[in-house]
Amino acid sequence: MWRYRVLISLLASVVLLRHGRGRLVAPSASTQDHIWVHGASNGELASVRPLLEKLIARRPDLHWLVTANTETGRDMVRGWTLPKVDAHLAPVDLSWLTRKTLRARNVTAHVTLEAELWPHRVLSCPGPVILLGARMSDGTARGWARLGGLAGRALSRVAFASAQDQGSAQRLLDLGLSDRALGPVVDLKAFYDAQPIKIPSGIHRAKTWLAASTHEGEEQTVIAAHIAARKAEPGLRLILAPRHPRRAAEVRAMIEAAGLEVGQRSAGDSPDRGEVYLADTMGEMPLWYAACGRVFVGGTLTDRGGHTPYEPAAYGASLIHGPDVRNFRAAYARLEQADAALCIADAASLAGALSALADETRQVQAGRTAQAVLRPDTNLDAVCDAVLRVLDKG
């Protein structure tokens, strides 16, 4: 445990230097009992929203503390305005700060999402611990193994765990999760529901494509592919949404260096301005999914493991991705088996994929196929039932 305490203290120092004291402060005290739900940021928390809404409807007596590692995640949850849900920045997992949070909100259970397994929260929680959509990669499992028996101690406290893929389930078992605690494989992102969205005027969906959540090293490929694709499809427009808006100036410089006119969301430009529109704001990805008939999923051309295919598929977009899809291996395997997405490796093949999907009818067909393929195998009611059984047992 001492190794983890040293690591988490170093993390707390980094957080303090980069982000101030926000994550070193416990939520204010409350007389109500709370269930603590934690997700890293927007993606994880958006994935749990359908389940949380169902839990609230089934148990309106319960109060929920929802935390995120980012301010954008916290603000997104606050924007849901769900009854008896209070959103805060997640306190760093220091032992004293975790205990203070548990006492302040009279926490009776802890629900944590995907890869967010924090030992002090798990070991100090007075009630049941639930892992939902748990993700445990080979590399993360090796890291846990280097911390001695800490993973086994933490996982022995878990009352119910649904992994998002079979590989994660097996690695959790290998690290110490009880067979009795392991539930069905469930990827919460498969339950994502498209929201009603009005597409901005001036955007022709079939003639606009989105490069979603791109990382360093991908934008150059995207821009080169766009230039090549425009030769075969004049008037094609690109909405480029980098994963981290702080890189906006860098990405804009790349676009302008390629000789392309650019509009920028954070500058207040209209979405129909420029050959390329730089979507450099947080929390608006559903708008861009709805506005574009073709979506390249970022993080798949670099060593990032890829981002979710579920959200663009929910909006009926045709999907394009690179080879690195390990974060959603099972979902992309289903898409590949059904020929419901195009895999590319470089600018030339990305331009080819865009041309192959240029026809609006083809876009619609591909989008509908992806929607059908990614439909969840497990009913959301079954997941809700499993969670409530654990909470009721206490």
C-alpha positions as a LaTeX table, in Angstrom:
\begin{tabular}{lrrr}
\hline
Residue & $x$ (\AA) & $y$ (\AA) & $z$ (\AA) \\
\hline
Met1 & 0.00 & 0.00 & 0.00 \\
Trp2 & 2.92 & 2.35 & 0.68 \\
Arg3 & 3.81 & 2.39 & $-3.03$ \\
Tyr4 & 0.30 & 3.54 & $-3.89$ \\
Arg5 & 0.37 & 6.22 & $-1.18$ \\
Val6 & 3.58 & 7.63 & $-2.64$ \\
Leu7 & 2.14 & 7.59 & $-6.19$ \\
Ile8 & $-1.15$ & 9.22 & $-5.20$ \\
Ser9 & 0.68 & 11.91 & $-3.21$ \\
Leu10 & 2.75 & 12.72 & $-6.27$ \\
Leu11 & $-0.45$ & 12.87 & $-8.34$ \\
Ala12 & $-1.98$ & 15.26 & $-5.80$ \\
Ser13 & 1.04 & 17.55 & $-6.19$ \\
Val14 & 0.66 & 17.55 & $-9.98$ \\
Val15 & $-3.07$ & 18.26 & $-9.71$ \\
Leu16 & $-2.41$ & 21.16 & $-7.34$ \\
Leu17 & 0.17 & 22.70 & $-9.66$ \\
Arg18 & $-1.85$ & 22.28 & $-12.87$ \\
His19 & $-5.44$ & 22.72 & $-11.74$ \\
Gly20 & $-5.46$ & 24.38 & $-8.34$ \\
Arg21 & $-7.22$ & 23.12 & $-5.23$ \\
Gly22 & $-10.51$ & 22.03 & $-6.79$ \\
Arg23 & $-9.74$ & 18.30 & $-6.57$ \\
Leu24 & $-8.22$ & 18.59 & $-3.11$ \\
Val25 & $-11.47$ & 19.70 & $-1.49$ \\
Ala26 & $-14.23$ & 17.40 & $-0.25$ \\
Pro27 & $-17.88$ & 18.14 & $-1.14$ \\
Ser28 & $-19.85$ & 20.12 & 1.41 \\
Ala29 & $-21.52$ & 18.20 & 4.21 \\
Ser30 & $-25.06$ & 16.84 & 3.89 \\
Thr31 & $-27.44$ & 15.09 & 6.26 \\
Gln32 & $-28.64$ & 12.78 & 3.46 \\
Asp33 & $-27.17$ & 9.39 & 2.62 \\
His34 & $-25.57$ & 9.31 & $-0.83$ \\
Ile35 & $-24.47$ & 6.76 & $-3.39$ \\
Trp36 & $-21.18$ & 7.92 & $-4.88$ \\
Val37 & $-20.95$ & 7.48 & $-8.67$ \\
His38 & $-17.62$ & 8.30 & $-10.32$ \\
Gly39 & $-16.51$ & 8.59 & $-13.94$ \\
Ala40 & $-13.37$ & 10.11 & $-15.39$ \\
Ser41 & $-15.01$ & 12.70 & $-17.66$ \\
Asn42 & $-17.70$ & 13.35 & $-20.26$ \\
Gly43 & $-17.56$ & 10.03 & $-22.10$ \\
Glu44 & $-17.80$ & 7.79 & $-19.07$ \\
Leu45 & $-20.49$ & 9.86 & $-17.40$ \\
Ala46 & $-22.55$ & 10.23 & $-20.58$ \\
Ser47 & $-22.51$ & 6.45 & $-20.87$ \\
Val48 & $-24.02$ & 5.99 & $-17.40$ \\
Arg49 & $-26.77$ & 8.60 & $-17.83$ \\
Pro50 & $-29.44$ & 6.18 & $-19.21$ \\
Leu51 & $-28.81$ & 3.80 & $-16.29$ \\
Leu52 & $-28.77$ & 6.62 & $-13.74$ \\
Glu53 & $-32.09$ & 7.95 & $-15.04$ \\
Lys54 & $-33.60$ & 4.49 & $-14.74$ \\
Leu55 & $-32.24$ & 4.04 & $-11.21$ \\
Ile56 & $-33.67$ & 7.41 & $-10.18$ \\
Ala57 & $-37.08$ & 6.47 & $-11.60$ \\
Arg58 & $-37.04$ & 3.12 & $-9.79$ \\
Arg59 & $-35.69$ & 4.50 & $-6.49$ \\
Pro60 & $-36.68$ & 8.16 & $-6.15$ \\
Asp61 & $-35.73$ & 8.04 & $-2.46$ \\
Leu62 & $-32.00$ & 7.73 & $-3.17$ \\
His63 & $-29.52$ & 10.62 & $-3.36$ \\
Trp64 & $-26.55$ & 10.54 & $-5.71$ \\
Leu65 & $-23.12$ & 12.16 & $-5.53$ \\
Val66 & $-21.63$ & 12.12 & $-9.05$ \\
Thr67 & $-17.97$ & 13.06 & $-9.45$ \\
Ala68 & $-15.69$ & 13.64 & $-12.42$ \\
Asn69 & $-11.97$ & 14.26 & $-12.79$ \\
Thr70 & $-12.67$ & 17.25 & $-15.04$ \\
Glu71 & $-14.68$ & 20.42 & $-14.73$ \\
Thr72 & $-16.33$ & 19.73 & $-18.09$ \\
Gly73 & $-17.54$ & 16.35 & $-16.84$ \\
Arg74 & $-18.90$ & 17.90 & $-13.67$ \\
Asp75 & $-20.63$ & 20.70 & $-15.56$ \\
Met76 & $-22.16$ & 18.26 & $-18.03$ \\
Val77 & $-23.80$ & 16.32 & $-15.18$ \\
Arg78 & $-25.04$ & 19.54 & $-13.60$ \\
Gly79 & $-26.63$ & 20.39 & $-16.94$ \\
Trp80 & $-28.74$ & 17.21 & $-16.78$ \\
Thr81 & $-30.70$ & 18.71 & $-13.84$ \\
Leu82 & $-31.64$ & 15.25 & $-12.58$ \\
Pro83 & $-33.47$ & 15.08 & $-9.23$ \\
Lys84 & $-31.34$ & 14.32 & $-6.16$ \\
Val85 & $-28.10$ & 14.30 & $-8.18$ \\
Asp86 & $-25.27$ & 16.50 & $-6.98$ \\
Ala87 & $-22.18$ & 16.82 & $-9.22$ \\
His88 & $-18.69$ & 17.71 & $-7.97$ \\
Leu89 & $-15.06$ & 17.47 & $-8.97$ \\
Ala90 & $-13.69$ & 14.16 & $-7.75$ \\
Pro91 & $-11.35$ & 14.48 & $-4.79$ \\
Val92 & $-7.92$ & 12.97 & $-5.39$ \\
Asp93 & $-7.77$ & 9.51 & $-3.80$ \\
Leu94 & $-5.73$ & 10.53 & $-0.76$ \\
Ser95 & $-6.75$ & 8.50 & 2.26 \\
Trp96 & $-7.69$ & 11.48 & 4.48 \\
Leu97 & $-9.56$ & 13.27 & 1.68 \\
Thr98 & $-11.46$ & 10.13 & 0.70 \\
Arg99 & $-12.55$ & 9.50 & 4.30 \\
Lys100 & $-13.64$ & 13.15 & 4.60 \\
Thr101 & $-15.75$ & 12.83 & 1.43 \\
Leu102 & $-17.34$ & 9.58 & 2.60 \\
Arg103 & $-18.28$ & 11.19 & 5.93 \\
Ala104 & $-19.46$ & 14.50 & 4.41 \\
Arg105 & $-21.96$ & 12.77 & 2.14 \\
Asn106 & $-22.76$ & 9.74 & 4.33 \\
Val107 & $-21.78$ & 7.52 & 1.42 \\
Thr108 & $-23.50$ & 4.13 & 1.58 \\
Ala109 & $-22.21$ & 2.65 & $-1.69$ \\
His110 & $-19.72$ & 3.41 & $-4.45$ \\
Val111 & $-20.27$ & 2.92 & $-8.19$ \\
Thr112 & $-17.23$ & 3.46 & $-10.39$ \\
Leu113 & $-17.02$ & 3.41 & $-14.18$ \\
Glu114 & $-14.62$ & 1.87 & $-16.69$ \\
Ala115 & $-10.96$ & 2.20 & $-15.60$ \\
Glu116 & $-11.60$ & 4.38 & $-12.53$ \\
Leu117 & $-10.61$ & 1.96 & $-9.77$ \\
Trp118 & $-9.26$ & 3.98 & $-6.82$ \\
Pro119 & $-8.12$ & 1.87 & $-3.82$ \\
His120 & $-8.79$ & 4.28 & $-0.95$ \\
Arg121 & $-12.38$ & 4.84 & $-2.12$ \\
Val122 & $-12.96$ & 1.11 & $-2.54$ \\
Leu123 & $-11.33$ & 0.02 & 0.71 \\
Ser124 & $-12.84$ & 2.83 & 2.81 \\
Cys125 & $-16.40$ & 2.68 & 1.48 \\
Pro126 & $-18.68$ & 1.41 & 4.27 \\
Gly127 & $-21.11$ & $-0.19$ & 1.83 \\
Pro128 & $-21.01$ & $-2.18$ & $-1.40$ \\
Val129 & $-18.72$ & $-1.30$ & $-4.30$ \\
Ile130 & $-19.90$ & $-1.75$ & $-7.90$ \\
Leu131 & $-17.81$ & $-1.65$ & $-11.08$ \\
Leu132 & $-19.75$ & $-0.88$ & $-14.27$ \\
Gly133 & $-18.35$ & $-1.22$ & $-17.78$ \\
Ala134 & $-15.02$ & $-2.06$ & $-16.13$ \\
Arg135 & $-12.03$ & $-1.82$ & $-18.45$ \\
Met136 & $-8.73$ & $-3.50$ & $-17.56$ \\
Ser137 & $-6.10$ & $-3.53$ & $-20.30$ \\
Asp138 & $-3.03$ & $-5.76$ & $-20.30$ \\
Gly139 & $-0.81$ & $-2.80$ & $-19.47$ \\
Thr140 & $-3.02$ & $-1.61$ & $-16.62$ \\
Ala141 & $-3.18$ & $-5.12$ & $-15.19$ \\
Arg142 & 0.62 & $-5.33$ & $-15.20$ \\
Gly143 & 0.76 & $-1.97$ & $-13.40$ \\
Trp144 & $-1.63$ & $-3.20$ & $-10.71$ \\
Ala145 & 0.41 & $-6.38$ & $-10.29$ \\
Arg146 & 3.47 & $-4.28$ & $-9.46$ \\
Leu147 & 1.62 & $-2.81$ & $-6.45$ \\
Gly148 & 1.78 & $-6.09$ & $-4.57$ \\
Gly149 & $-1.52$ & $-7.36$ & $-3.21$ \\
Leu150 & $-3.30$ & $-4.01$ & $-3.41$ \\
Ala151 & $-5.39$ & $-4.96$ & $-6.44$ \\
Gly152 & $-6.53$ & $-8.16$ & $-4.77$ \\
Arg153 & $-7.48$ & $-6.31$ & $-1.59$ \\
Ala154 & $-9.46$ & $-3.71$ & $-3.52$ \\
Leu155 & $-11.19$ & $-6.16$ & $-5.84$ \\
Ser156 & $-12.15$ & $-8.43$ & $-2.92$ \\
Arg157 & $-14.37$ & $-5.54$ & $-1.74$ \\
Val158 & $-16.29$ & $-5.42$ & $-5.03$ \\
Ala159 & $-19.82$ & $-6.78$ & $-4.72$ \\
Phe160 & $-20.69$ & $-6.64$ & $-8.42$ \\
Ala161 & $-18.63$ & $-6.02$ & $-11.55$ \\
Ser162 & $-19.69$ & $-5.90$ & $-15.17$ \\
Ala163 & $-16.70$ & $-5.74$ & $-17.48$ \\
Gln164 & $-17.02$ & $-4.14$ & $-20.91$ \\
Asp165 & $-15.29$ & $-7.09$ & $-22.63$ \\
Gln166 & $-14.26$ & $-10.66$ & $-21.88$ \\
Gly167 & $-10.56$ & $-9.79$ & $-21.72$ \\
Ser168 & $-11.17$ & $-7.20$ & $-19.01$ \\
Ala169 & $-13.35$ & $-9.67$ & $-17.10$ \\
Gln170 & $-10.60$ & $-12.30$ & $-17.08$ \\
Arg171 & $-7.92$ & $-9.81$ & $-16.01$ \\
Leu172 & $-10.13$ & $-8.64$ & $-13.12$ \\
Leu173 & $-10.53$ & $-12.24$ & $-12.01$ \\
Asp174 & $-6.79$ & $-12.82$ & $-12.29$ \\
Leu175 & $-6.14$ & $-9.78$ & $-10.10$ \\
Gly176 & $-8.48$ & $-10.97$ & $-7.35$ \\
Leu177 & $-12.12$ & $-10.30$ & $-8.23$ \\
Ser178 & $-14.40$ & $-12.98$ & $-6.83$ \\
Asp179 & $-16.17$ & $-15.24$ & $-9.32$ \\
Arg180 & $-19.39$ & $-14.54$ & $-7.42$ \\
Ala181 & $-19.06$ & $-10.81$ & $-8.04$ \\
Leu182 & $-18.61$ & $-11.07$ & $-11.80$ \\
Gly183 & $-21.73$ & $-10.16$ & $-13.76$ \\
Pro184 & $-22.39$ & $-10.18$ & $-17.51$ \\
Val185 & $-20.21$ & $-8.31$ & $-19.98$ \\
Val186 & $-21.78$ & $-4.86$ & $-20.44$ \\
Asp187 & $-20.40$ & $-1.85$ & $-22.26$ \\
Leu188 & $-22.43$ & 1.06 & $-20.93$ \\
Lys189 & $-21.60$ & 3.11 & $-23.99$ \\
Ala190 & $-23.80$ & 0.72 & $-25.98$ \\
Phe191 & $-26.81$ & 2.22 & $-24.19$ \\
Tyr192 & $-26.04$ & 5.73 & $-25.43$ \\
Asp193 & $-29.17$ & 7.46 & $-26.71$ \\
Ala194 & $-29.00$ & 10.10 & $-29.42$ \\
Gln195 & $-30.46$ & 13.39 & $-28.24$ \\
Pro196 & $-32.83$ & 15.48 & $-30.40$ \\
Ile197 & $-30.55$ & 18.03 & $-32.05$ \\
Lys198 & $-31.21$ & 20.77 & $-34.57$ \\
Ile199 & $-28.48$ & 20.81 & $-37.20$ \\
Pro200 & $-27.15$ & 24.35 & $-37.74$ \\
Ser201 & $-28.36$ & 26.03 & $-40.90$ \\
Gly202 & $-25.95$ & 25.98 & $-43.82$ \\
Ile203 & $-24.62$ & 22.47 & $-43.11$ \\
His204 & $-25.36$ & 19.81 & $-45.73$ \\
Arg205 & $-24.97$ & 16.57 & $-43.75$ \\
Ala206 & $-24.14$ & 14.34 & $-46.69$ \\
Lys207 & $-21.41$ & 16.75 & $-47.84$ \\
Thr208 & $-19.85$ & 17.24 & $-44.41$ \\
Trp209 & $-17.58$ & 14.83 & $-42.55$ \\
Leu210 & $-16.28$ & 14.85 & $-38.99$ \\
Ala211 & $-12.87$ & 13.96 & $-37.62$ \\
Ala212 & $-13.90$ & 13.28 & $-34.01$ \\
Ser213 & $-11.62$ & 13.48 & $-30.97$ \\
Thr214 & $-8.37$ & 13.57 & $-32.90$ \\
His215 & $-4.96$ & 13.43 & $-31.22$ \\
Glu216 & $-1.53$ & 14.77 & $-32.05$ \\
Gly217 & $-0.29$ & 13.01 & $-35.16$ \\
Glu218 & $-3.76$ & 12.49 & $-36.62$ \\
Glu219 & $-4.69$ & 15.98 & $-37.79$ \\
Gln220 & $-2.02$ & 16.00 & $-40.51$ \\
Thr221 & $-3.50$ & 12.79 & $-41.91$ \\
Val222 & $-7.04$ & 14.16 & $-41.70$ \\
Ile223 & $-6.16$ & 17.41 & $-43.47$ \\
Ala224 & $-4.24$ & 15.63 & $-46.25$ \\
Ala225 & $-7.13$ & 13.20 & $-46.76$ \\
His226 & $-9.62$ & 16.08 & $-46.92$ \\
Ile227 & $-7.64$ & 17.87 & $-49.62$ \\
Ala228 & $-7.42$ & 14.65 & $-51.66$ \\
Ala229 & $-11.11$ & 13.80 & $-51.21$ \\
Arg230 & $-12.22$ & 17.29 & $-52.29$ \\
Lys231 & $-10.70$ & 16.70 & $-55.72$ \\
Ala232 & $-13.22$ & 13.92 & $-56.31$ \\
Glu233 & $-16.00$ & 15.60 & $-54.31$ \\
Pro234 & $-15.95$ & 19.38 & $-54.73$ \\
Gly235 & $-17.66$ & 21.24 & $-51.90$ \\
Leu236 & $-16.83$ & 18.59 & $-49.28$ \\
Arg237 & $-16.47$ & 20.20 & $-45.85$ \\
Leu238 & $-14.63$ & 18.99 & $-42.77$ \\
Ile239 & $-15.49$ & 19.57 & $-39.12$ \\
Leu240 & $-12.33$ & 18.85 & $-37.14$ \\
Ala241 & $-12.84$ & 18.30 & $-33.40$ \\
Pro242 & $-9.56$ & 17.72 & $-31.53$ \\
Arg243 & $-9.81$ & 15.67 & $-28.36$ \\
His244 & $-8.17$ & 18.45 & $-26.35$ \\
Pro245 & $-9.39$ & 21.97 & $-27.21$ \\
Arg246 & $-6.20$ & 23.42 & $-25.72$ \\
Arg247 & $-4.49$ & 22.28 & $-28.95$ \\
Ala248 & $-6.77$ & 24.52 & $-31.05$ \\
Ala249 & $-4.09$ & 27.06 & $-31.99$ \\
Glu250 & $-1.73$ & 24.30 & $-33.08$ \\
Val251 & $-4.43$ & 22.57 & $-35.14$ \\
Arg252 & $-5.61$ & 25.82 & $-36.73$ \\
Ala253 & $-2.04$ & 26.55 & $-37.80$ \\
Met254 & $-1.92$ & 23.15 & $-39.56$ \\
Ile255 & $-5.16$ & 23.86 & $-41.42$ \\
Glu256 & $-4.04$ & 27.31 & $-42.55$ \\
Ala257 & $-0.60$ & 25.99 & $-43.55$ \\
Ala258 & $-2.41$ & 23.60 & $-45.90$ \\
Gly259 & $-4.02$ & 26.59 & $-47.61$ \\
Leu260 & $-7.53$ & 25.90 & $-46.32$ \\
Glu261 & $-9.98$ & 28.53 & $-45.09$ \\
Val262 & $-10.94$ & 27.83 & $-41.47$ \\
Gly263 & $-13.81$ & 28.77 & $-39.17$ \\
Gln264 & $-13.47$ & 28.29 & $-35.42$ \\
Arg265 & $-16.17$ & 27.50 & $-32.89$ \\
Ser266 & $-14.49$ & 29.20 & $-29.91$ \\
Ala267 & $-14.10$ & 32.39 & $-31.99$ \\
Gly268 & $-17.85$ & 32.51 & $-32.58$ \\
Asp269 & $-17.67$ & 31.65 & $-36.28$ \\
Ser270 & $-20.77$ & 30.12 & $-37.84$ \\
Pro271 & $-20.49$ & 26.33 & $-38.50$ \\
Asp272 & $-20.92$ & 26.93 & $-42.24$ \\
Arg273 & $-17.84$ & 29.15 & $-42.43$ \\
Gly274 & $-14.68$ & 27.88 & $-44.12$ \\
Glu275 & $-13.64$ & 24.70 & $-45.88$ \\
Val276 & $-12.68$ & 23.34 & $-42.47$ \\
Tyr277 & $-14.51$ & 24.15 & $-39.24$ \\
Leu278 & $-12.47$ & 23.79 & $-36.05$ \\
Ala279 & $-14.81$ & 22.53 & $-33.32$ \\
Asp280 & $-12.67$ & 23.42 & $-30.31$ \\
Thr281 & $-15.25$ & 23.52 & $-27.52$ \\
Met282 & $-16.18$ & 20.90 & $-24.96$ \\
Gly283 & $-19.52$ & 19.15 & $-24.60$ \\
Glu284 & $-20.78$ & 19.68 & $-28.17$ \\
Met285 & $-19.75$ & 16.43 & $-29.84$ \\
Pro286 & $-23.39$ & 15.25 & $-30.23$ \\
Leu287 & $-24.04$ & 18.35 & $-32.34$ \\
Trp288 & $-21.22$ & 17.41 & $-34.72$ \\
Tyr289 & $-22.26$ & 13.74 & $-34.86$ \\
Ala290 & $-25.75$ & 14.85 & $-35.87$ \\
Ala291 & $-24.41$ & 17.27 & $-38.47$ \\
Cys292 & $-22.11$ & 14.87 & $-40.34$ \\
Gly293 & $-22.92$ & 11.86 & $-42.50$ \\
Arg294 & $-19.38$ & 10.44 & $-42.28$ \\
Val295 & $-17.31$ & 10.23 & $-39.09$ \\
Phe296 & $-13.67$ & 9.34 & $-38.66$ \\
Val297 & $-13.19$ & 8.16 & $-35.06$ \\
Gly298 & $-10.01$ & 9.65 & $-33.61$ \\
Gly299 & $-7.45$ & 7.98 & $-31.41$ \\
Thr300 & $-7.34$ & 5.05 & $-33.83$ \\
Leu301 & $-4.31$ & 6.15 & $-35.86$ \\
Thr302 & $-2.07$ & 6.76 & $-32.85$ \\
Asp303 & $-1.24$ & 4.80 & $-29.73$ \\
Arg304 & $-4.47$ & 5.78 & $-27.94$ \\
Gly305 & $-6.68$ & 2.70 & $-28.32$ \\
Gly306 & $-9.47$ & 4.54 & $-30.14$ \\
His307 & $-12.60$ & 6.35 & $-29.02$ \\
Thr308 & $-16.21$ & 5.20 & $-28.92$ \\
Pro309 & $-18.04$ & 4.12 & $-32.08$ \\
Tyr310 & $-21.34$ & 3.99 & $-30.20$ \\
Glu311 & $-22.09$ & 7.72 & $-30.13$ \\
Pro312 & $-21.59$ & 8.48 & $-33.85$ \\
Ala313 & $-23.47$ & 5.28 & $-34.70$ \\
Ala314 & $-26.37$ & 6.42 & $-32.51$ \\
Tyr315 & $-26.72$ & 9.46 & $-34.78$ \\
Gly316 & $-26.71$ & 7.28 & $-37.89$ \\
Ala317 & $-23.28$ & 8.34 & $-39.14$ \\
Ser318 & $-21.23$ & 6.04 & $-41.35$ \\
Leu319 & $-18.02$ & 5.08 & $-39.56$ \\
Ile320 & $-14.34$ & 5.23 & $-40.51$ \\
His321 & $-11.51$ & 4.32 & $-38.15$ \\
Gly322 & $-7.84$ & 3.44 & $-37.96$ \\
Pro323 & $-6.30$ & 0.12 & $-36.82$ \\
Asp324 & $-5.80$ & 0.92 & $-33.10$ \\
Val325 & $-9.18$ & 0.09 & $-31.55$ \\
Arg326 & $-8.17$ & $-1.83$ & $-28.43$ \\
Asn327 & $-10.31$ & 0.32 & $-26.08$ \\
Phe328 & $-13.43$ & $-0.93$ & $-27.91$ \\
Arg329 & $-12.07$ & $-4.14$ & $-29.39$ \\
Ala330 & $-15.33$ & $-6.09$ & $-29.19$ \\
Ala331 & $-17.44$ & $-3.31$ & $-30.72$ \\
Tyr332 & $-15.10$ & $-2.78$ & $-33.64$ \\
Ala333 & $-14.85$ & $-6.53$ & $-34.20$ \\
Arg334 & $-18.63$ & $-6.65$ & $-34.59$ \\
Leu335 & $-18.51$ & $-3.75$ & $-37.02$ \\
Glu336 & $-15.79$ & $-5.45$ & $-39.05$ \\
Gln337 & $-17.67$ & $-8.74$ & $-39.15$ \\
Ala338 & $-20.77$ & $-6.99$ & $-40.49$ \\
Asp339 & $-18.78$ & $-4.79$ & $-42.90$ \\
Ala340 & $-20.34$ & $-1.83$ & $-41.07$ \\
Ala341 & $-17.26$ & 0.42 & $-40.86$ \\
Leu342 & $-14.23$ & 1.19 & $-42.99$ \\
Cys343 & $-10.72$ & 0.71 & $-41.56$ \\
Ile344 & $-8.00$ & 2.98 & $-42.91$ \\
Ala345 & $-4.27$ & 3.35 & $-42.29$ \\
Asp346 & $-3.16$ & 6.65 & $-43.80$ \\
Ala347 & $-4.27$ & 9.77 & $-45.66$ \\
Ala348 & $-4.69$ & 7.98 & $-48.99$ \\
Ser349 & $-6.91$ & 5.25 & $-47.58$ \\
Leu350 & $-8.89$ & 7.80 & $-45.54$ \\
Ala351 & $-9.52$ & 9.81 & $-48.70$ \\
Gly352 & $-10.59$ & 6.59 & $-50.41$ \\
Ala353 & $-13.01$ & 5.77 & $-47.61$ \\
Leu354 & $-14.55$ & 9.24 & $-47.81$ \\
Ser355 & $-15.05$ & 8.80 & $-51.55$ \\
Ala356 & $-16.54$ & 5.34 & $-51.06$ \\
Leu357 & $-19.11$ & 6.89 & $-48.72$ \\
Ala358 & $-19.77$ & 10.00 & $-50.80$ \\
Asp359 & $-23.24$ & 8.85 & $-51.87$ \\
Glu360 & $-25.88$ & 9.91 & $-49.34$ \\
Thr361 & $-27.79$ & 6.63 & $-49.67$ \\
Arg362 & $-24.61$ & 4.69 & $-48.90$ \\
Gln363 & $-24.00$ & 6.86 & $-45.83$ \\
Val364 & $-27.50$ & 6.22 & $-44.51$ \\
Gln365 & $-27.28$ & 2.47 & $-45.12$ \\
Ala366 & $-23.88$ & 2.21 & $-43.45$ \\
Gly367 & $-25.10$ & 4.24 & $-40.47$ \\
Arg368 & $-28.18$ & 2.07 & $-39.99$ \\
Thr369 & $-26.08$ & $-1.09$ & $-40.21$ \\
Ala370 & $-23.68$ & 0.21 & $-37.57$ \\
Gln371 & $-26.62$ & 1.09 & $-35.31$ \\
Ala372 & $-28.01$ & $-2.43$ & $-35.60$ \\
Val373 & $-24.64$ & $-4.11$ & $-35.08$ \\
Leu374 & $-23.86$ & $-2.10$ & $-31.94$ \\
Arg375 & $-27.23$ & $-2.64$ & $-30.32$ \\
Pro376 & $-26.52$ & $-3.95$ & $-26.78$ \\
Asp377 & $-26.95$ & $-7.64$ & $-26.03$ \\
Thr378 & $-27.94$ & $-6.96$ & $-22.42$ \\
Asn379 & $-31.15$ & $-5.16$ & $-21.54$ \\
Leu380 & $-30.65$ & $-1.97$ & $-19.53$ \\
Asp381 & $-33.40$ & $-3.10$ & $-17.16$ \\
Ala382 & $-31.33$ & $-6.17$ & $-16.31$ \\
Val383 & $-28.34$ & $-4.00$ & $-15.41$ \\
Cys384 & $-30.59$ & $-1.77$ & $-13.30$ \\
Asp385 & $-32.01$ & $-4.81$ & $-11.50$ \\
Ala386 & $-28.52$ & $-6.12$ & $-10.73$ \\
Val387 & $-27.35$ & $-2.78$ & $-9.33$ \\
Leu388 & $-30.47$ & $-2.35$ & $-7.16$ \\
Arg389 & $-30.10$ & $-5.88$ & $-5.76$ \\
Val390 & $-26.61$ & $-5.01$ & $-4.56$ \\
Leu391 & $-27.69$ & $-1.63$ & $-3.17$ \\
Asp392 & $-30.66$ & $-3.15$ & $-1.35$ \\
Lys393 & $-28.46$ & $-5.77$ & 0.29 \\
Gly394 & $-26.18$ & $-2.97$ & 1.47 \\
\hline
\end{tabular}
